Amino acid sequence: MEGTRDTPAARTPVPRAREPLLTALAEAVHDHDERTLRRLLARLAEQVTLADLPALRDALAAARRPRNRRPR
């Protein structure tokens, strides 16, 4: 491995700051507007950082758990 760099953890915007972007993405999908969709996806990709990975992993794990599991 080449030298490792200590990079500060990037802070991502709070989820509420992303709501308008996600709303615009949904509208672009609904309208079949590929050009706008690509632009908005690029903007979302700029906002998402490695700091989001633990939260994403937790959300995916929670989504995979059965919700109505009854004890036997």
Phi, psi and omega per residue, in radians:
M1 nan 2.465 3.058
E2 -1.389 3.035 -3.086
G3 -0.923 2.401 3.104
T4 -1.633 2.565 3.128
R5 -1.910 2.438 3.026
D6 -1.470 1.910 3.125
T7 -1.858 2.368 3.119
P8 -1.175 2.543 3.122
A9 -1.184 2.202 3.135
A10 -1.356 2.424 3.106
R11 -1.619 2.389 3.135
T12 -1.781 2.745 3.129
P13 -1.092 2.638 3.083
V14 -1.100 2.664 -3.092
P15 -0.929 -0.615 3.137
R16 -1.097 -0.493 3.124
A17 -1.240 -0.368 3.138
R18 -1.575 -0.243 -3.064
E19 -0.959 -0.808 3.129
P20 -1.080 -0.646 3.125
L21 -1.159 -0.759 3.127
L22 -1.161 -0.629 3.078
T23 -1.123 -0.754 3.108
A24 -1.120 -0.660 3.079
L25 -1.075 -0.790 3.140
A26 -1.070 -0.712 3.122
E27 -1.148 -0.704 3.126
A28 -1.122 -0.679 3.091
V29 -1.136 -0.811 -3.125
H30 -1.058 -0.685 -3.097
D31 -1.476 -0.053 -3.099
H32 1.012 0.676 -3.121
D33 -1.679 1.556 -3.054
E34 -1.104 -0.702 -3.110
R35 -1.069 -0.843 3.123
T36 -1.151 -0.699 3.133
L37 -1.045 -0.789 3.112
R38 -1.077 -0.733 -3.135
R39 -1.123 -0.763 -3.127
L40 -1.210 -0.654 3.086
L41 -1.116 -0.662 3.090
A42 -1.122 -0.699 3.119
R43 -1.143 -0.719 3.107
L44 -1.112 -0.717 3.126
A45 -1.085 -0.587 3.096
E46 -1.167 -0.574 -3.094
Q47 -1.385 -0.527 -3.080
V48 -1.392 2.298 -3.129
T49 -2.279 3.096 3.109
L50 -1.075 -0.400 3.111
A51 -1.130 -0.367 -3.141
D52 -1.433 -0.280 -3.044
L53 -1.051 -0.770 3.100
P54 -1.061 -0.705 3.128
A55 -1.158 -0.686 3.104
L56 -1.132 -0.764 3.120
R57 -1.061 -0.768 3.129
D58 -1.118 -0.708 3.141
A59 -1.151 -0.723 3.113
L60 -1.147 -0.708 3.122
A61 -1.118 -0.712 3.126
A62 -1.150 -0.646 -3.137
A63 -1.212 -0.478 -3.121
R64 -1.430 -0.365 -3.130
R65 -1.232 2.418 3.064
P66 -1.124 2.382 -3.083
R67 -1.521 -0.704 -3.062
N68 -1.855 0.855 -3.132
R69 -1.370 2.177 -3.126
R70 -1.749 2.386 3.076
P71 -1.195 2.556 -3.135
R72 -1.647 nan nan
